Amino acid sequence: KAIWSTVEDKVLVTVLKEQKSGGFQTDNGGFHNDAYKATSIKLAFSMATSKGPQKTSEMCKTRWGTLKKNLKDVKSIREKSGFGWDAKRAIATATDQVWEDLIKSKPKLKCWRKKSFPLYDQILDL
């Protein structure tokens, strides 16, 4: 199983941005297999201390899907009434009561109460 660090996520997003500029993004926001292969190669050369197995193009594709899902969750939180965004910490902010109400209605979003999402803007651009 792949273990992704924030640095590896940054490399993934950076390479996918380059691939988008090169025309390797599909119409629905995905990427062609060559984009994931390029990402895998870049990770192999730049992440000598990476945890877990070497990241394959399929792992990169799966991780991109996870990051898009995370973006969707964080974006939905940011758009809700009562929430703000701490850009320095890259985390959604709200009063305890607002968080508790959200978690009651959508328990899967609880993790974002204390978890940052530093690549929000970069992923949103993609």
C-alpha positions as CSV (number, residue, x, y, z in Angstrom):
1,K,0.0,0.0,0.0
2,A,1.3,3.4,-0.9
3,I,2.0,5.9,1.9
4,W,1.9,9.5,0.7
5,S,3.6,12.4,2.4
6,T,2.8,16.1,1.9
7,V,6.0,16.5,-0.1
8,E,5.0,13.6,-2.4
9,D,1.5,15.1,-2.8
10,K,3.2,18.4,-3.8
11,V,5.3,16.6,-6.4
12,L,2.2,14.9,-7.8
13,V,0.3,18.1,-8.1
14,T,3.3,20.0,-9.6
15,V,3.9,17.3,-12.2
16,L,0.1,17.2,-13.1
17,K,0.1,20.9,-13.5
18,E,3.0,20.6,-16.0
19,Q,1.2,17.8,-17.7
20,K,-1.9,19.9,-18.0
21,S,0.1,22.6,-19.7
22,G,1.4,19.9,-22.1
23,G,-2.1,18.9,-23.0
24,F,-2.3,15.6,-21.1
25,Q,-5.5,16.5,-19.2
26,T,-8.8,15.0,-20.3
27,D,-12.0,17.0,-20.7
28,N,-13.4,15.7,-17.4
29,G,-10.5,16.8,-15.3
30,G,-8.6,13.5,-15.3
31,F,-5.3,12.9,-16.9
32,H,-3.9,10.6,-19.7
33,N,-1.9,7.6,-18.5
34,D,1.3,9.3,-19.7
35,A,0.7,12.1,-17.1
36,Y,0.6,9.5,-14.3
37,K,3.7,7.8,-15.7
38,A,5.6,11.1,-15.7
39,T,4.5,11.6,-12.1
40,S,5.7,8.2,-11.1
41,I,9.1,8.7,-12.7
42,K,9.5,12.1,-11.0
43,L,8.6,10.6,-7.6
44,A,11.1,7.8,-8.1
45,F,13.9,10.2,-8.7
46,S,13.0,12.8,-6.1
47,M,11.8,10.7,-3.2
48,A,14.7,8.5,-2.2
49,T,13.4,8.5,1.4
50,S,9.8,7.7,0.6
51,K,7.9,5.4,2.8
52,G,6.2,2.3,1.4
53,P,6.7,0.9,-2.1
54,Q,7.8,3.0,-5.1
55,K,4.8,4.9,-6.5
56,T,3.5,3.4,-9.8
57,S,1.5,5.3,-12.3
58,E,-1.6,3.5,-11.0
59,M,-0.9,4.6,-7.5
60,C,-0.5,8.2,-8.7
61,K,-3.8,8.0,-10.5
62,T,-5.5,6.6,-7.3
63,R,-3.9,9.3,-5.2
64,W,-5.1,12.0,-7.6
65,G,-8.6,10.6,-7.2
66,T,-8.2,10.8,-3.4
67,L,-6.9,14.4,-3.6
68,K,-9.9,15.4,-5.8
69,K,-12.3,13.8,-3.2
70,N,-10.6,15.7,-0.4
71,L,-10.8,18.9,-2.4
72,K,-14.6,18.3,-2.9
73,D,-15.0,17.8,0.9
74,V,-13.0,20.8,2.0
75,K,-14.6,23.0,-0.7
76,S,-18.1,22.0,0.6
77,I,-17.1,22.9,4.1
78,R,-15.7,26.3,3.0
79,E,-18.9,27.1,1.2
80,K,-21.1,26.4,4.2
81,S,-22.4,29.3,6.3
82,G,-20.4,29.9,9.4
83,F,-17.1,28.6,8.1
84,G,-14.0,30.5,7.3
85,W,-10.6,29.6,6.0
86,D,-7.2,30.1,7.7
87,A,-4.9,30.5,4.7
88,K,-1.8,30.4,6.8
89,R,-2.7,27.0,8.3
90,A,-4.7,25.9,5.3
91,I,-7.6,24.8,7.5
92,A,-11.3,25.4,7.7
93,T,-12.4,27.4,10.7
94,A,-15.7,27.7,12.6
95,T,-17.1,27.8,16.1
96,D,-17.4,24.6,18.0
97,Q,-21.2,24.6,17.6
98,V,-20.9,25.1,13.8
99,W,-18.5,22.1,13.6
100,E,-20.7,20.0,15.8
101,D,-23.8,20.7,13.7
102,L,-21.8,19.8,10.5
103,I,-20.4,16.6,12.0
104,K,-23.9,15.5,13.1
105,S,-25.2,15.9,9.5
106,K,-22.1,14.7,7.8
107,P,-19.9,12.6,10.1
108,K,-17.3,11.8,7.3
109,L,-16.2,15.5,7.4
110,K,-15.1,15.3,11.0
111,C,-11.5,14.7,10.0
112,W,-11.3,18.2,8.5
113,R,-11.9,19.9,11.8
114,K,-8.2,19.6,12.7
115,K,-6.7,18.5,9.4
116,S,-5.1,21.0,7.1
117,F,-5.3,20.8,3.3
118,P,-2.3,22.9,2.1
119,L,-2.7,22.0,-1.6
120,Y,-6.3,23.3,-1.8
121,D,-5.6,26.2,-4.2
122,Q,-3.2,24.2,-6.4
123,I,-5.6,21.3,-6.8
124,L,-8.5,23.6,-7.4
125,D,-6.6,25.1,-10.3
126,L,-6.3,21.7,-11.8
